[in-house]
């Protein structure tokens, strides 16, 4: 009896695996017209996964986070995102409406009294993940990046994060 249950589990797992595999395959009409595919090799684990990343440590006692962020050039990265928007290399979008923001709207965000580039402390990534089991290669392609800044109480305590805008990366 246990052997039959084991076989059932194997069959169900195999069906799930092939269903996921088929769901992640790109249709020919969606492929780029150049004939080469931007698709990474291997199994598509997530065609879109969204997750936050803390890029600024506000706790002086949190040595682990400090160590994790020690090689990050946060200010330079934030500067590059704003420069890309202002030089029309990237388009900024509203997190709430997903509509494109004009340069003047991005400048308005920067003029808000609670905003400064130094307060950009969290990113949110939209990514596609592939895993090549044969070569043991994990490929992550970033689709978009959201900048979020610290929302502080009147006492200067961190209350949370506020979305500034996001940019879509080129295909």
N, C-alpha and C positions, 0 to 999 in steps of 0.2 A: 504494500500500500504506500509506503514512504517513497519507494522508487517511482511510482506513478506521479506523486506530488512533485517530486524533484524534476521529472521530465516536463510536467506542466509548467513549472517555474522557469525552466530553461527556454521552453517554447515562447512563453509570454515575454521574457526578457529579450529574446531574439527579435520578436515582433516589434517591441518597443524600440529597439536599436535601429531596425530598418525603417521604421516610421520616422524617427528623428533624422536619420540620414537623408531620407527622401525630402523631408520638410526643409532642409537646409540647402538643397541643391538649387542653383540659380537657373532660371528658365533661359532658353536661348535668346528670347527677345530682350531680356534685361541685361545681357552681356554687352560689353563695350563694343563699339563698331570697329575698333582697330584689329579685331581678331584675336587679341591676347586677353586673357582673363585676369582680373585683379584678385580673383578668388584665391585664397590661401589653400595650400594642400591639406588634406586630412578631413576629419569629421567636424562639421559645424556644431560646436557645443552650444552656442548662443548667437542667433542672428542679430539680436540687440540685447545687451545687458547694461543696466544703468546702476552705477554705484558711486558713492562719495569717497573723496580722499582728503584727509586733513593735511594741509601744507604749512601750517603755522602752529607752533606749540605755545599755548598760553599758560601752561602749568610749569613753573620753574622746578618743581619736584619730580616731574615726569621725565626722567632721564632716558627711558626707553624711546619715547617719541622724539626727544631731542636727538638721540643717536640715529634714529630712522630718517630724520630730516636733515642730518648734518651735511649731506652732499647736494642738497637741493638749492638751486639758485632761484628762490621764490620771487624776489623782487624783479630779477631779470626776466623771468618767465611772464609775470604779470605785465611788465612793460612791453614785451614782445606781442602779447595778445592785443593790448590797446593800440600799439603802433600798427599792427596788421589791419585793425578796423579803421583807423584814421587814414591809412594809406590806401584804402579800398582793396586790400589783399584778402580780407575776410569780411563777412557780413555778420553783424550782431543781431540777435533775435531776443525777443521778450520771452522769459520763461513762462509767464502766465498766458500770453495770447499766441505765442509762437510766430508772431508777425515780425517782419524785418524792422529793425530800428534804424532811424536816420543817424547821421553823425551828430547832429544837434541833440538828439535824444540821448545818445551815449554821453555827450558832454554834460547834459542835464543830470545824468546819474552821478557823474563825477562832482558836480556842484552841490549835491545833497549834503546837508550838514553832518549826517552820520556816516558818509562814505569817505574813504581814502584808499588809495591803492595799497597802502601799508596794511589795511585791515582785511585785504583779500586773504582768507585763511582756509578756504575749502574749495575744492573742485568737484564737479560731478562729471563723470565720463559716460558717454554712450559708446559702446564698443561691440565689435563682432569678434567672437572667439572661435578659433579652429585648433584642433589637436591632431597631429599626425602620429598615430600610434606606432607606425613602423620605424620612423626616425626619431621618435620622442621629441617632437618640436611643437611648442605651443605658440600660436600666432594670434596677436591681439591687434585689431585695426580700430583705431579711434575714429568714430564718426563725428562726434561733437564734444565740446568742453564747455561747461558752465562755470563761471566765476561767482563765488559767493563770499560775502564779506561779513565780518563780525557785527552782530547786533548787541550793543552793550546797554546795560542799565545806567541810570544816572550816577550810580556809584562806581561805574567802570567794570562791573562784573559781566561776563559773557552770558547773554540770555539765549543766544542761538545764532543762526546765520541767515542772511538775506540774499536772495538771488540778484545779481547785477544784470547779467545777460549771458547768452551762450553763443558760441560760434560753431559753424559746421566746417569740418575739414574737407579738403578736396578729395575726390574719389581716387 
